[in-house]
Amino acid sequence: MSLNNITIIGGGACGISAFIELFLQFRIAGLHHQVSITIIEENQEVGKGLAFGTRQPGHILNTQADLMGIHYTEPQHFSEWLIENAESVEDEFVDNHGRNEAFTTRRLYGDYLKSQFDHYFELAQTEGMQVEIIHASALKVEKTADGFTVHLSGEKTHSCNYLILAPGTPVANNYPDLEKKKNYFPSPWPSSLIIENVPKTANVGVLGSSLSAIDALMTLADNGHEGKITFYSLDGLLPRVQPENPESYECKFITLKNLHQIQRSKLRNPKVKELFRLFMQEAEDYAGRKIDWKATERVGKPAGELLKQDIRIAQEGGDALIAIPYALRYTSSEMWKSLDESERIRFKKWLGGYWAINRHCMPLVNAERIDRLFDNQQLKIIPELKDVTHDPEKGFVLTYGDGQTVTEEFLINATGPASSVKMMKSELMAALAESGLVEPEPVGGIKIHAQTMQIVKNNKPYPNFYALGHITNGTLLDVNAVWFNVKTIGNLCQHLTSQIFEKAS
């Protein structure tokens, strides 16, 4: 390698954002002739992975456009791009908030990612920087004397000095015994497999009831599915509904200041119970009254009735339980980092489900469609899923509740992305863990340095080795938020470029 080579594994939103920011920093510093950048992407189009390559109109982003920009410190850039391209993208809006706060199709966001990558890739070439795309799957990584060797599909290899893991959101491998069974779909993506193989009149089981399950549901609904659809999940909880006209809110009780006061006065990190106590104070202050906290429990209540309530609440501007997590979006990861590992595990066990449905809500337009499916008795949700097996004669056998069973001919696994490394359906991540190049974080994902995004091994940052996105979910919290990932990308790029700048000086 004559030049310092930086390789990014993954050409999705994180990989593209990292590529653009690295190019900009090296070009501005005048060092772009001393560095080359390689992107390894398994799909034929950069930016058009499984989720953003979908053709389904019901597959919309769950976040408003003004938080989806991929440029560092410019979260509103996607909104600006939509305005600039208004004539060509008008029918891709699912707009119940106004142009800058619109929800759009995932397909359109894929177009945005590709357009940004194409522009800056061509610009980098024009400016004389060596850049390349390798269309292959990264299968494993080996450490070498001067960097890393990435083993690729097709029995090829690629060597680099710096390596960034940005493999996207890994599919869960939580039902390996079902993988090869007929009529089993291990993920809602690609949606074309479901459309082409599930008869419109067939009854369908969907594992999960989160946003991923809603994606599977929209695939079926968009294509005129007539059969019954049943969600099977542990808690039976749907995401709540994003307010139609959310008001800005600044927290007074659950703040970084108050968490630091706990550290300062008690010489320890905050406990989850202290965090929740502050949340309760915040919620009651927001509501202007005492809250019956037992009444806020949702497990065991009919999902269809809860959805109708949530639609009404969203139309009226939301409530405390939605407003506060949304207000915390810029500080929640810092709060998460202030918790000890044992407290993070406790949070996920005690409060994780409720945090998820209130922090990651569904757009109102999808909620109204789901409400109609409940009313038409085409959709139902069965909680307390215990086990799923396959019987050659009966099909898929699902056990729930006190041992009741039901069978499904078609089954879609929409339980959402894998949190732990061992549950990730990824040959690359399995190989990295087996070789010891990455260490699993007990809360989820792999161990990283939260400020620099360097991979951590034996409690020390691993030189020239970085990670982004969902695989960092245990150390960080909001890893499915584009704006947050872009913020971490800015930190990564500043650290990585500083290493090269020091060598060049």
C-alpha positions as CSV (number, residue, x, y, z in Angstrom):
1,M,0.0,0.0,0.0
2,S,1.7,3.2,-1.2
3,L,-0.9,5.4,0.4
4,N,-2.6,5.2,3.8
5,N,-5.7,3.3,3.0
6,I,-8.9,3.7,5.0
7,T,-11.5,1.0,4.4
8,I,-15.2,1.3,5.3
9,I,-17.1,-2.0,5.5
10,G,-20.7,-1.0,4.6
11,G,-22.1,1.4,2.1
12,G,-25.3,2.4,4.0
13,A,-26.1,5.6,5.7
14,C,-23.2,5.4,8.2
15,G,-20.7,4.3,5.6
16,I,-21.6,7.1,3.2
17,S,-21.6,9.7,5.9
18,A,-18.2,8.6,7.1
19,F,-16.8,8.6,3.5
20,I,-18.0,12.1,2.8
21,E,-16.7,13.6,6.1
22,L,-13.3,11.9,5.7
23,F,-13.0,13.2,2.2
24,L,-13.9,16.7,3.3
25,Q,-11.5,16.8,6.2
26,F,-8.6,15.4,4.1
27,R,-9.3,17.8,1.2
28,I,-9.6,20.8,3.4
29,A,-6.3,19.9,5.0
30,G,-4.6,19.4,1.6
31,L,-3.8,15.8,2.5
32,H,-6.2,14.0,0.1
33,H,-3.3,12.9,-2.2
34,Q,-1.7,11.0,0.7
35,V,-4.8,8.9,1.6
36,S,-7.1,6.5,-0.3
37,I,-10.5,5.4,0.8
38,T,-12.2,2.1,-0.1
39,I,-15.8,1.2,0.5
40,I,-16.8,-2.5,0.6
41,E,-20.5,-2.9,-0.1
42,E,-22.2,-6.2,-0.8
43,N,-25.1,-4.6,-2.8
44,Q,-24.7,-3.4,-6.3
45,E,-25.9,0.1,-5.4
46,V,-24.4,2.1,-2.5
47,G,-27.1,3.5,-0.2
48,K,-29.8,1.0,-1.4
49,G,-29.6,-1.7,1.2
50,L,-32.5,-3.9,2.1
51,A,-34.5,-1.3,3.9
52,F,-33.9,1.7,1.6
53,G,-34.1,-0.3,-1.6
54,T,-37.7,-1.2,-1.0
55,R,-40.4,-0.3,-3.6
56,Q,-43.3,-0.4,-1.1
57,P,-45.2,2.9,-0.6
58,G,-46.1,1.9,2.9
59,H,-42.5,1.6,4.0
60,I,-41.9,5.1,5.3
61,L,-39.3,6.5,7.6
62,N,-40.2,6.5,11.3
63,T,-38.4,9.8,11.8
64,Q,-39.2,13.2,10.3
65,A,-37.1,14.4,7.5
66,D,-35.4,17.3,9.4
67,L,-33.4,14.8,11.5
68,M,-32.3,12.5,8.7
69,G,-29.5,14.5,7.0
70,I,-26.2,12.5,6.7
71,H,-23.8,15.5,6.8
72,Y,-22.1,16.3,10.1
73,T,-23.8,19.1,12.0
74,E,-26.5,19.3,9.3
75,P,-29.4,17.1,10.4
76,Q,-31.8,19.2,8.3
77,H,-30.0,18.5,5.1
78,F,-32.4,15.8,3.9
79,S,-35.3,18.4,4.3
80,E,-33.3,20.8,2.2
81,W,-32.7,18.2,-0.4
82,L,-36.4,17.4,-0.5
83,I,-37.2,21.1,-1.1
84,E,-34.6,21.4,-3.9
85,N,-36.0,18.3,-5.6
86,A,-39.6,19.0,-4.9
87,E,-40.9,18.4,-8.4
88,S,-39.4,15.0,-8.8
89,V,-40.2,13.6,-5.3
90,E,-43.6,15.1,-4.6
91,D,-45.5,11.8,-4.6
92,E,-43.0,10.2,-2.2
93,F,-44.1,12.4,0.7
94,V,-46.3,11.0,3.4
95,D,-46.7,14.5,4.8
96,N,-48.9,15.1,7.9
97,H,-46.6,17.8,9.4
98,G,-45.5,20.2,6.7
99,R,-42.6,20.0,4.3
100,N,-39.6,20.2,6.6
101,E,-41.1,17.8,9.1
102,A,-42.5,15.4,6.5
103,F,-42.3,11.6,6.6
104,T,-41.1,10.1,3.4
105,T,-40.8,6.7,1.8
106,R,-37.7,4.7,2.5
107,R,-37.1,4.4,-1.2
108,L,-36.8,8.2,-1.4
109,Y,-34.3,8.2,1.4
110,G,-32.3,5.6,-0.4
111,D,-32.3,7.9,-3.5
112,Y,-31.0,10.7,-1.2
113,L,-28.2,8.6,0.2
114,K,-27.2,7.5,-3.3
115,S,-27.2,11.0,-4.7
116,Q,-25.0,12.3,-1.9
117,F,-22.5,9.4,-2.3
118,D,-22.4,9.7,-6.1
119,H,-21.7,13.5,-5.8
120,Y,-18.9,13.3,-3.3
121,F,-17.4,10.1,-4.8
122,E,-17.1,11.9,-8.2
123,L,-15.9,15.1,-6.5
124,A,-13.2,13.1,-4.6
125,Q,-12.0,11.7,-8.0
126,T,-12.0,15.1,-9.6
127,E,-9.9,16.5,-6.7
128,G,-7.4,13.7,-7.3
129,M,-8.1,11.5,-4.3
130,Q,-7.9,7.7,-4.8
131,V,-11.3,6.2,-4.0
132,E,-12.9,2.9,-4.9
133,I,-15.9,0.7,-4.3
134,I,-15.5,-3.0,-3.9
135,H,-18.8,-4.9,-4.4
136,A,-18.4,-7.9,-2.3
137,S,-19.3,-9.3,1.1
138,A,-16.7,-8.9,3.9
139,L,-16.4,-12.3,5.6
140,K,-13.6,-11.9,8.1
141,V,-10.7,-9.6,9.2
142,E,-7.1,-10.5,10.0
143,K,-4.7,-8.2,11.8
144,T,-1.4,-7.6,9.9
145,A,1.8,-5.8,10.8
146,D,0.7,-2.5,9.1
147,G,-3.1,-2.8,9.3
148,F,-5.7,-5.3,8.4
149,T,-6.6,-7.8,5.7
150,V,-10.3,-8.1,4.9
151,H,-11.3,-11.5,3.4
152,L,-14.1,-11.0,0.8
153,S,-16.5,-13.2,-1.0
154,G,-15.1,-14.7,-4.2
155,E,-12.0,-15.7,-2.4
156,K,-10.5,-12.2,-2.7
157,T,-8.7,-10.1,-0.1
158,H,-8.2,-6.4,0.5
159,S,-5.5,-4.7,2.7
160,C,-5.9,-1.5,4.6
161,N,-4.2,0.6,7.3
162,Y,-7.4,1.9,9.0
163,L,-10.6,-0.1,9.2
164,I,-14.2,1.2,9.9
165,L,-16.9,-1.3,10.6
166,A,-20.3,0.1,9.4
167,P,-22.2,-3.1,8.4
168,G,-25.6,-1.7,9.0
169,T,-28.4,-3.2,11.1
170,P,-27.9,-6.9,11.5
171,V,-30.8,-9.3,11.1
172,A,-31.5,-11.4,14.1
173,N,-30.6,-15.1,14.1
174,N,-33.0,-16.0,17.0
175,Y,-34.8,-18.9,15.2
176,P,-32.0,-20.8,13.5
177,D,-33.9,-24.0,13.4
178,L,-36.5,-22.4,11.1
179,E,-34.0,-20.9,8.6
180,K,-34.4,-23.5,5.8
181,K,-38.1,-24.2,6.3
182,K,-40.5,-23.5,3.5
183,N,-42.7,-20.4,3.9
184,Y,-40.4,-18.9,6.6
185,F,-39.1,-15.4,6.0
186,P,-36.1,-14.6,8.4
187,S,-36.7,-10.8,7.9
188,P,-39.2,-8.4,6.5
189,W,-36.5,-7.6,3.9
190,P,-36.3,-7.8,1.0
191,S,-40.1,-7.3,0.8
192,S,-40.1,-8.8,-2.7
193,L,-39.7,-12.3,-1.3
194,I,-42.9,-11.9,0.8
195,I,-44.8,-10.4,-2.1
196,E,-43.8,-13.1,-4.5
197,N,-44.3,-16.1,-2.2
198,V,-47.3,-15.4,0.1
199,P,-50.7,-15.8,-1.5
200,K,-53.0,-12.8,-0.9
201,T,-55.6,-15.0,0.7
202,A,-53.2,-16.8,3.1
203,N,-53.2,-16.3,6.8
204,V,-49.8,-15.0,8.0
205,G,-48.0,-15.0,11.3
206,V,-45.5,-12.2,12.1
207,L,-43.0,-12.6,14.9
208,G,-42.8,-9.3,16.8
209,S,-44.9,-6.2,17.2
210,S,-42.4,-3.4,16.9
211,L,-41.6,-1.2,14.0
212,S,-40.1,-4.1,12.0
213,A,-43.4,-6.0,12.3
214,I,-45.2,-2.9,11.0
215,D,-42.9,-2.9,8.0
216,A,-43.9,-6.5,7.3
217,L,-47.6,-5.6,7.8
218,M,-47.3,-2.7,5.4
219,T,-45.7,-5.0,2.8
220,L,-48.8,-7.2,3.0
221,A,-51.3,-4.3,3.1
222,D,-49.7,-2.4,0.2
223,N,-50.2,-5.5,-2.0
224,G,-53.8,-6.0,-1.2
225,H,-53.4,-8.9,1.3
226,E,-56.8,-10.4,2.2
227,G,-55.9,-13.1,4.7
228,K,-55.6,-12.8,8.5
229,I,-52.4,-11.4,9.9
230,T,-51.3,-12.1,13.5
231,F,-48.5,-10.6,15.4
232,Y,-46.9,-12.8,18.0
233,S,-44.6,-11.1,20.6
234,L,-43.3,-11.3,24.1
235,D,-45.2,-8.3,25.5
236,G,-47.8,-7.6,22.7
237,L,-46.9,-3.9,22.7
238,L,-47.1,-1.8,19.5
239,P,-45.0,1.4,19.2
240,R,-47.0,4.4,20.2
241,V,-47.9,7.2,17.7
242,Q,-45.9,10.3,16.9
243,P,-47.8,13.5,17.7
244,E,-49.2,15.4,14.8
245,N,-48.0,18.7,16.0
246,P,-45.4,18.1,18.7
247,E,-44.5,21.0,21.0
248,S,-40.9,21.6,21.9
249,Y,-40.1,20.8,25.6
250,E,-37.1,21.3,27.8
251,C,-36.7,18.9,30.7
252,K,-36.3,20.3,34.2
253,F,-35.8,17.2,36.4
254,I,-34.3,14.4,34.3
255,T,-31.2,16.4,33.2
256,L,-27.5,15.8,32.8
257,K,-27.1,18.4,35.6
258,N,-29.1,16.4,38.0
259,L,-27.4,13.1,37.1
260,H,-24.0,14.8,37.7
261,Q,-25.2,16.1,41.1
262,I,-25.9,12.4,42.0
263,Q,-22.3,11.6,41.0
264,R,-20.9,14.6,42.9
265,S,-22.9,14.0,46.1
266,K,-22.8,10.2,46.3
267,L,-19.5,9.5,44.6
268,R,-21.1,6.9,42.3
269,N,-23.0,6.7,39.1
270,P,-26.8,7.0,39.1
271,K,-29.1,4.1,39.6
272,V,-31.9,3.2,37.3
273,K,-34.4,3.8,40.1
274,E,-33.1,7.3,40.6
275,L,-33.4,7.9,36.9
276,F,-36.9,6.7,36.8
277,R,-37.8,8.8,39.9
278,L,-36.6,11.9,38.0
279,F,-38.6,10.8,35.0
280,M,-41.7,10.5,37.1
281,Q,-41.2,14.0,38.5
282,E,-40.7,15.3,34.9
283,A,-43.8,13.6,33.6
284,E,-46.1,14.9,36.4
285,D,-44.7,18.4,36.0
286,Y,-45.4,18.2,32.3
287,A,-48.9,16.9,32.8
288,G,-49.6,19.4,35.6
289,R,-51.0,16.7,37.8
290,K,-50.3,13.4,39.6
291,I,-50.1,10.5,37.3
292,D,-51.6,7.1,38.1
293,W,-48.5,5.1,37.2
294,K,-50.2,1.8,37.4
295,A,-52.7,2.9,34.8
296,T,-49.8,3.6,32.4
297,E,-48.9,-0.1,32.3
298,R,-49.8,-1.6,29.0
299,V,-48.9,-5.3,29.1
300,G,-52.1,-7.4,29.0
301,K,-54.3,-4.7,27.6
302,P,-55.9,-5.0,24.1
303,A,-53.5,-3.6,21.6
304,G,-56.3,-2.3,19.3
305,E,-57.9,-0.3,22.1
306,L,-54.5,1.2,23.1
307,L,-53.9,2.1,19.5
308,K,-57.1,4.1,19.3
309,Q,-56.2,6.0,22.4
310,D,-52.7,6.6,21.1
311,I,-54.1,8.0,17.8
312,R,-56.3,10.4,19.7
313,I,-53.4,11.5,21.9
314,A,-51.2,12.0,18.9
315,Q,-53.8,14.1,17.2
316,E,-54.0,16.3,20.4
317,G,-50.3,16.8,20.5
318,G,-49.0,13.9,22.5
319,D,-48.5,13.2,26.2
320,A,-45.8,13.3,28.8
321,L,-44.6,9.7,28.2
322,I,-43.9,10.5,24.5
323,A,-42.8,14.2,24.9
324,I,-40.1,13.5,27.5
325,P,-38.2,10.7,25.6
326,Y,-38.4,12.9,22.5
327,A,-37.0,15.9,24.5
328,L,-34.2,13.7,25.7
329,R,-33.1,12.6,22.2
330,Y,-30.0,14.9,22.3
331,T,-28.9,13.9,25.9
332,S,-30.2,10.3,26.4
333,S,-26.9,8.7,25.2
334,E,-24.9,10.8,27.6
335,M,-27.2,9.7,30.4
336,W,-26.8,6.1,29.2
337,K,-23.1,6.4,29.4
338,S,-23.4,7.6,33.0
339,L,-24.9,4.3,34.1
340,D,-22.8,1.4,35.2
341,E,-23.0,-1.8,33.1
342,S,-25.2,-3.5,35.7
343,E,-27.6,-0.6,35.7
344,R,-27.8,-0.6,31.9
345,I,-28.8,-4.2,32.0
346,R,-31.3,-3.5,34.7
347,F,-32.7,-0.6,32.6
348,K,-33.2,-2.9,29.6
349,K,-34.9,-5.5,31.7
350,W,-37.2,-3.2,33.7
351,L,-37.9,-0.3,31.3
352,G,-36.5,-1.2,27.9
353,G,-39.8,-2.1,26.4
354,Y,-41.6,1.0,27.5
355,W,-38.7,3.2,26.5
356,A,-38.7,1.7,23.0
357,I,-42.4,2.1,22.3
358,N,-42.4,5.8,23.6
359,R,-39.1,6.8,22.1
360,H,-39.5,5.1,18.7
361,C,-43.1,5.8,17.8
362,M,-44.8,5.1,14.5
363,P,-46.0,7.9,12.1
364,L,-49.7,8.7,12.4
365,V,-50.4,7.7,8.8
366,N,-49.4,4.1,9.5
367,A,-51.2,4.1,12.8
368,E,-54.5,5.0,11.1
369,R,-53.9,2.2,8.6
370,I,-53.3,-0.3,11.3
371,D,-56.4,0.8,13.2
372,R,-58.5,0.0,10.1
373,L,-56.9,-3.5,10.0
374,F,-57.9,-4.0,13.6
375,D,-61.5,-2.7,12.9
376,N,-61.8,-5.1,9.9
377,Q,-60.6,-8.0,12.2
378,Q,-57.8,-8.7,9.7
379,L,-55.1,-8.0,12.3
380,K,-54.7,-9.3,15.9
381,I,-51.8,-9.5,18.4
382,I,-51.1,-12.4,20.6
383,P,-48.7,-11.7,23.5
384,E,-46.6,-14.0,25.7
385,L,-45.0,-15.9,22.9
386,K,-43.0,-18.8,24.4
387,D,-41.7,-20.9,21.6
388,V,-41.8,-21.5,17.8
389,T,-41.3,-24.9,16.2
390,H,-41.9,-26.5,12.8
391,D,-44.1,-29.5,12.2
392,P,-43.7,-31.1,8.7
393,E,-47.5,-31.6,8.5
394,K,-49.0,-28.7,10.5
395,G,-46.5,-26.0,9.6
396,F,-45.2,-23.5,12.2
397,V,-46.4,-24.2,15.7
398,L,-46.4,-21.2,18.1
399,T,-46.8,-21.7,21.8
400,Y,-48.0,-18.8,24.0
401,G,-49.6,-17.9,27.3
402,D,-50.1,-20.9,29.5
403,G,-49.2,-23.4,26.8
404,Q,-51.8,-22.7,24.2
405,T,-50.7,-23.4,20.6
406,V,-51.6,-22.1,17.2
407,T,-50.3,-23.0,13.7
408,E,-49.4,-20.8,10.8
409,E,-48.5,-21.8,7.3
410,F,-46.5,-18.6,6.6
411,L,-44.3,-17.0,9.1
412,I,-42.3,-13.7,9.0
413,N,-39.6,-13.0,11.5
414,A,-39.9,-9.3,12.3
415,T,-38.5,-9.3,15.8
416,G,-36.2,-6.5,14.9
417,P,-32.4,-6.1,14.7
418,A,-30.2,-8.3,16.9
419,S,-28.7,-6.6,20.0
420,S,-26.1,-9.1,21.1
421,V,-23.3,-10.2,18.8
422,K,-24.1,-13.9,19.2
423,M,-27.7,-13.2,17.8
424,M,-26.5,-11.3,14.8
425,K,-27.0,-13.1,11.5
426,S,-23.6,-11.9,10.2
427,E,-20.7,-14.1,9.1
428,L,-18.4,-11.1,9.5
429,M,-19.5,-10.3,13.1
430,A,-19.3,-14.0,14.1
431,A,-15.8,-14.2,12.6
432,L,-14.6,-11.0,14.4
433,A,-15.9,-12.2,17.7
434,E,-14.4,-15.7,17.3
435,S,-11.0,-14.3,16.4
436,G,-11.1,-11.9,19.4
437,L,-10.7,-8.8,17.3
438,V,-13.9,-7.5,18.8
439,E,-15.3,-8.2,22.3
440,P,-19.1,-8.4,23.0
441,E,-20.5,-5.8,25.3
442,P,-22.8,-7.5,27.8
443,V,-25.5,-5.0,27.3
444,G,-25.4,-5.5,23.5
445,G,-23.1,-4.9,20.5
446,I,-19.4,-4.7,20.7
447,K,-17.1,-2.8,23.1
448,I,-16.0,0.6,21.8
449,H,-14.6,3.9,23.1
450,A,-17.7,6.2,23.3
451,Q,-15.9,9.3,22.3
452,T,-13.6,8.2,19.5
453,M,-15.6,5.2,18.2
454,Q,-12.5,3.0,18.4
455,I,-13.0,-0.6,19.0
456,V,-11.9,-1.6,22.6
457,K,-10.0,-4.8,23.3
458,N,-8.7,-5.8,26.7
459,N,-10.0,-2.5,28.0
460,K,-7.8,-0.5,25.6
461,P,-8.7,1.3,22.3
462,Y,-7.6,-0.8,19.4
463,P,-5.4,1.4,17.1
464,N,-6.8,2.3,13.7
465,F,-10.0,0.2,14.2
466,Y,-13.4,1.8,14.5
467,A,-17.1,0.9,14.5
468,L,-20.3,2.7,13.7
469,G,-24.1,2.2,13.9
470,H,-26.1,-0.6,15.4
471,I,-23.2,-2.8,16.4
472,T,-22.3,-0.2,19.1
473,N,-25.8,-0.4,20.7
474,G,-24.6,-1.5,24.1
475,T,-22.2,1.4,24.7
476,L,-24.4,3.9,23.0
477,L,-28.2,4.2,23.0
478,D,-29.7,6.0,20.0
479,V,-27.9,4.0,17.4
480,N,-31.0,3.7,15.2
481,A,-31.2,7.5,14.9
482,V,-29.4,8.9,11.9
483,W,-28.6,12.3,13.4
484,F,-26.9,10.5,16.4
485,N,-24.9,8.2,14.2
486,V,-23.8,11.2,12.1
487,K,-22.7,12.9,15.3
488,T,-20.5,9.9,16.3
489,I,-19.2,9.8,12.7
490,G,-18.0,13.4,13.2
491,N,-16.1,12.3,16.3
492,L,-14.6,9.3,14.6
493,C,-13.4,11.3,11.6
494,Q,-11.8,13.9,13.8
495,H,-9.9,11.2,15.7
496,L,-8.9,9.2,12.6
497,T,-7.7,12.2,10.6
498,S,-5.8,13.5,13.6
499,Q,-3.8,10.3,13.6
500,I,-2.8,10.8,10.0
501,F,-2.3,14.6,10.3
502,E,0.2,13.9,13.1
503,K,2.1,11.5,10.9
504,A,2.1,13.9,8.1
505,S,3.5,16.8,10.2
